[in-house]
Amino acid sequence: MNATEFNSLFDTVIEKYHVIDNVDQPFENPYDEKGLTHLLYRKSWIDTVQWHYEDIIRLPDINPVEALTLKRRIDASNQDRTDMVEYIDSYYLDMSKDVEVQHNAKINTESPAWAIDRLSILALKIYHMAEEANRESASEQHRANCQQKLNILLEQRKDLSSAIDDLLQDISQGKKYMKVYKQMKMYNDDELNPMLYKKE
């Protein structure tokens, strides 16, 4: 898959979510669980649901108990997001395991999956900024401002897509190599977060 296909898939997932537009709607992945598309579809769905979690929790009159429950869901979603990124990187690591790495090959500042993660978030920004740029109830100035921001986001997606394609090509040719570090998040771990293990 290339970045154009990533973007198309992410746009499809976002459109699919907004048919019902509810964070509690059922999720069904139409792709074979052994493939990259399955991972990307799941990743985009997690991002899309979390986008709306973040909207909801910012309601000024949200019930504090509901807010705490939602915060826990956001934490769990963040962990799912990180896990999916690592699964995607594992896919690329396995795909490139037989590539002969050139003697002068360099490591990239970020792995393919973390770059793709940014592309997924960009798709969400583009979708929602386009909504604002076309919202009839908004002022003309608001729509114009949002259209300017949308143009920048679209340019950013073009640049990031090109960079991702270049990175994947360089890895496939041995010009760059992957070295993936687990995120090692500490706050969700009962043995690493002192606020949790001190309660024992």
Long-range contacts (C-beta under 8 A, 24 or more apart in sequence): 1-36, 1-37, 1-40, 2-165, 2-168, 3-119, 3-160, 3-161, 3-162, 3-164, 3-165, 4-161, 6-40, 6-116, 6-119, 6-120, 6-161, 6-164, 7-119, 7-123, 7-157, 7-161, 9-37, 9-40, 9-41, 9-44, 10-40, 10-44, 10-119, 10-120, 10-123, 10-124, 11-123, 11-127, 13-41, 13-44, 13-45, 13-48, 14-44, 14-48, 14-123, 14-124, 14-127, 17-45, 17-48, 17-49, 18-127, 21-52, 23-49, 23-52, 23-53, 23-56, 36-88, 36-91, 39-84, 39-87, 39-88, 39-91, 40-88, 40-116, 40-120, 42-84, 43-81, 43-84, 43-85, 43-88, 43-116, 43-117, 43-120, 44-120, 44-123, 46-77, 46-80, 46-81, 46-84, 47-81, 47-117, 47-120, 47-121, 47-124, 48-124, 49-77, 50-74, 50-77, 50-78, 50-81, 51-124, 51-128, 53-77, 75-187, 75-188, 79-185, 79-188, 81-117, 82-183, 82-185, 85-113, 85-114, 85-116, 85-117, 86-113, 86-180, 86-182, 86-183, 87-113, 88-112, 88-113, 88-116, 89-113, 89-114, 89-178, 89-180, 90-180, 92-168, 92-171, 92-178, 93-178, 93-180, 96-171, 96-172, 96-177, 96-178, 99-171, 99-172, 99-173, 99-174, 100-174, 101-174, 101-177, 102-173, 102-174, 102-175, 105-174, 105-175, 105-176, 105-177, 106-175, 106-176, 106-177, 107-176, 107-177, 107-178, 107-179, 108-167, 108-170, 108-176, 108-178, 111-178, 111-180, 112-164, 112-167, 112-168, 112-171, 112-178, 115-160, 115-163, 115-164, 115-167, 116-164, 118-160, 119-157, 119-160, 119-161, 119-164, 122-153, 122-156, 122-157, 122-160, 123-157, 125-153, 126-150, 126-153, 126-154, 126-157, 129-153
